[in-house]
Amino acid sequence: MDKKSLNVLMLPWLSHGHANRYLELAKRLTQELDNLSIYFCSTPIILESIRDILDQLPMATSSSNLPPPQTRINLIEICLPESAELPPHLQTTKHLPAHLVPTLIQVFAESKQSFSQILETVRPDLLFFDLLQPWAANLARKRNIPTVSYMGCAVAMSLAAHSYFKPGEEFPFPAITLTDENRRQKKGTQEDGQHVRNVLERVVLSWQLSDFTITRSFREVESKYIDYLSTLIGKEVVPTGPLIPDISSVSASNSNEAELVMNWLNQRERQSVVFVSFGSECFMPYKEMEQLAHGLDLSGACFIWVARFPKVDQEDNEGDTKKFLHGLVEKVGPQRGLVVTSWAPQRKILVHRNLGAFLTHCGWSSVIEGMQAGVPMLALPMAWDQPMNAKLIVELGIGIEIPQRGLRNFNGEDVSASIKQILLPESSKNVRENAENLAEVIRNRKDHEIPNLADKIVGLVSNVKAA
């Protein structure tokens, strides 16, 4: 195979979190393989943020004779069909209400013509795609292009695969089994159930269409789940490592917000602050916010709460909710509470010496960042893979789960009790030590998985070209 002809096309799901982990993988692979070029395909609203990140990267090279790795990462726009419900600024899950996610999945799948043209233009040697896009893998395989599916955590995917391939059988890892507190008290509608089944069928089909699959994980935390998933789907599951971005990457447009938050945090006492963040795609209804606010108030702890809102909000009035949140700060006092409704430098906050705990929805990116920071986590999962990620946090002994009476049904008293438990030195000693030990493992391991993954990519493409 010509060393200068290895081109990889990446098609992440339309989420900034998914796109960012693809970008981290692209950066590391182009550093590992001098002959590799990445073609990063997404909607304009997502590529705008990716372009900002690429512009911030240093231009240093591993060899004076080679171009910087990021100059071999090319951005390509995919055109989604016009939709009144999904104008261009909503062609991402960020700020997207939950009821429009199925619409986004469907509209993305209807972009086959645009993606076919991209395949004809780029003529990639390999396609990386997310599990929600089996249609993309189908189009690639018709052109004899090998495919690799990409997923986040292995623990949730292994449970999903188990439910599909072994229905009715107990999951062989009791620590991850979902109990009553993780299930909604009210059954979902028939439409909700059908949506979940449709998603699972897409995921299984994506595995079947993959030459192998990769997971943003590492064996120190998910070895048994990686192996079990590989057995269930009959495909090799290759970990990529945690793929955590450089902590210093803050865009100029966000520098003022970052400075405000860090200055506030600098003035608090050591390990006294709870950082509350539910990512950019999970939106807490007003009634849940009330209980969370009550718990923060009752705990007596200092806190930073990053609250985000969908751009199309049918249930709550954003203005009223923001007023309520700032009313909470007025109640507890600006020395105890800080509410951020725009952006906060999460990775910098997590490693700050004054942070005592991370109250998280357990999105996989947040979990990995919490692991790297060595901060104890308070798990309050909301949807999708998050309940399984919360169980993994407890199994690893690096955090505790806030009690729920059905998923997303909790009270302020339990929030307060959990915060007190994780901040008190005598009751959190083991959790804090476990979190710090795991963080040390992550910091020392570097990108151990990348050379192995690079070898598998080269081998797969070489075999296809030789066939």
PAKOL-539182 format. One record per residue (C-alpha): residue in one letter; y, z, x. Coordinates in steps of 0.25 Angstrom, whole numbers, plus 5000, padded with zeros to 4 digits. Each point is the difference from the previous one (the first is absolute). Example, Ala and Ser with C-alpha at 12.3 -4.5 7.8 and 13.67 -1.06 7.14 Angstrom:
2
A498250315049
S501449985006
//
This chain:
467
M500050005000
D501449965005
K500750145004
K501349954995
S499549964986
L499650144993
N500950014988
V499850114989
L500649994986
M500350144994
L500150014985
P500350154996
W500050054986
L501550014995
S500350145004
H500950045011
G499050105005
H498949895001
A500949915007
N500550105010
R498550035004
Y499849855001
L501249995009
E499550125009
L498749935001
A500749875004
K500850065011
R498850075006
L499149874999
T501149915007
Q500150105011
E498550005002
L499849854999
D501049915007
N499549884993
L500250054986
S501149964990
I500150074987
Y500549944987
F500550114991
C500049954985
S500750084989
T501249994990
P501449995004
I500350154996
I498950055009
L500349915012
E501450045000
S499650145004
I499049955010
R501049915006
D500950135002
I498950075007
L499749885009
D501449995004
Q500050145005
L498849995009
P500350005015
M499849865007
A499250055012
T498749935003
S498750045006
S500249885010
S501249935005
N499349864997
L499850044985
P500950004988
P500250144994
P498950034989
Q500950004989
T500549865002
R498649964997
I500150064986
N500549904990
L500550034986
I499649904989
E500550014985
I499049994989
C500649954987
L499550074988
P500149944986
E501250034992
S499950124991
A501050064991
E499450145002
L499949985016
P501349945005
P500049995016
H500650145002
L498750064993
Q499049915007
T499550135007
T499450134996
K501250085005
H500950054989
L499049934990
P499650074987
A498550034999
H499949914988
L500449885007
V499050015012
P498949924992
T501149894998
L500350005014
I498549995004
Q499949884990
V501249935004
F499650015015
A498749944996
E500749884994
S500749965013
K498749935004
Q500749875002
S501150065009
F498950065008
S499249885001
Q501249935006
I500250115010
L498549985004
E500249855002
T501350025008
V499650125009
R498549965001
P499650145005
D498850045007
L499850134992
L500650064988
F500250154998
F500250034985
D500150134991
L498950044991
L500849964987
Q500049855005
P498649944999
W500649874996
A500749995013
A498750015007
N499349904991
L501149905004
A499850035015
R498549994999
K500149864994
R500749965012
N498950065009
I501050115004
P499450145003
T500550124993
V500250145002
S500450104989
Y500950125003
M500050134993
G500650145002
C499150125000
A498549995000
V499850134992
A500549954987
M499449865002
S498750065003
L500050084987
A500549874992
A498949925006
H499050114997
S500450004985
Y499849855000
F498749985007
K499450134996
P500550044986
G499550134995
E499650055014
E500750125006
F500949975012
P499350055012
F501250075006
P500350124990
A501350045007
I500649874994
T499450014986
L501150004990
T499950124991
D500750024987
E501450045005
N500149865006
R499749934987
R501149974989
Q499950094988
K500249884991
K499149885001
G500749885004
T500149884991
Q499049894999
E501049915007
D500250105011
G498550015002
Q499949855000
H501149995011
V499250105009
R498749924998
N500749875004
V500650065012
L498650055005
E499449864997
R501149945009
V499750105011
V498549975000
L500249855000
S501050015011
W498950085008
Q499049894997
L500949895005
S500350075013
D499449985013
F500250145003
T501150104995
I500950095007
T500650144996
R501250075005
S499350125005
F499250065011
R498750075002
E500550145003
V500350014985
E499249904992
S498849975009
K498950034989
Y500949934989
I500149875009
D498550005002
Y499750024986
L500949904995
S499449905010
T498650024994
L500549994986
I500749865001
G499149955011
K501249965009
E500550065013
V501250104998
V500850005013
P501150115001
T501449965005
G500550145004
P501150064993
L501149895003
I501250104999
P501349935003
D500950055011
I500850124995
S501349955006
S500149884990
V501150034991
S500949884995
A501550015002
S500250004985
N499250134999
S500650075012
N501050084992
E498950054990
A499150045012
E501150085007
L500450084987
V498550044998
M499850035014
N501250085002
W499650094988
L498650025005
N500650045014
Q500750124993
R498750064993
E499050105006
R498849965008
Q498849954990
S500850044988
V500249874993
V499249924990
F500149855000
V499749944987
S499849854999
F499249914991
G500249875007
S500749884995
E499149964989
C499650134992
F501050044990
M499950144994
P500450014985
Y501150104997
K499050104994
E499350015013
M501350005008
E500350124992
Q498850085004
L500149965014
A501550045001
H499550134993
G499050035011
L500949975011
D501150094994
L498950114998
S499449995014
G501350045006
A499849905011
C500949905006
F499749864997
I500449855001
W499649924988
V500049855001
A500149954986
R499949854996
F500149924987
P499449874995
K501149894999
V499549974985
D499950144994
Q499650014986
E499550144999
D501250085007
N501449985002
E500349995015
G501450064999
D499550124992
T498950035010
K500849995012
K501050104993
F498850094997
L499649995015
H501450035005
G500150124990
L498750065007
V500850005013
E501250064993
K499050114995
V499350035013
G501249985009
P500249895010
Q499550095011
R498650004993
G499949864994
L500349855004
V499749894990
V500049865005
T500049884990
S500149895010
W499350015013
A499550105010
P499449995014
Q498650054997
R499449995013
K501150075007
I500050114989
L498550025001
V500050035015
H501250095000
R499850155004
N500650054988
L499149934990
G498950104995
A499349914990
F499949864994
L499949994985
T499449864998
H499449914989
C498949975011
G500349855001
W499249965012
S501249975009
S500650134997
V498750075003
I499949935013
E501450035004
G499850154996
M498750005009
Q500749955012
A501250104998
G499050114999
V500750064988
P499250074989
M500049924987
L500150044986
A499249904992
L500549964986
P499449864997
M500449914989
A499249885000
W499049895006
D499550055013
Q500850135001
P499050104993
M499049965011
N501050015011
A500450144995
K498550045001
L499949945014
I501250095004
V499350124995
E498749965006
L500649995014
G500750134998
I501449955002
G500650034987
I499850064986
E500049934986
I501050054989
P499150034988
Q500149904989
R499550004985
G499749864999
L500649905010
R501650015000
N499950134992
F500550125008
N500950124998
G501150055008
E499350145002
D498949935008
V500949925008
S500850125004
A498750085003
S499549885009
I501349995008
K500050155003
Q498549995004
I500349895010
L501350065006
L499450145002
P499550015014
E498850094996
S499549914989
S500249875007
K499650035014
N498749925000
V500649884992
R501249995010
E499050015012
N499149894994
A501349914998
E500550025014
N498649975006
L499949874992
A501449965004
E499650025015
V498849914998
I500949894994
R501050015010
N499049995012
R499249894994
K501049885001
D499549874994
H498650015004
E499549914989
I500949885002
P499249945012
N498750014992
L500749934988
A500649905009
D498649965005
K499449994986
I501149914996
V499849915012
G498550004998
L500149974985
V501049885002
S499249955012
N498750004992
V500649924989
K500649905009
A498749985007
A499249984987
//
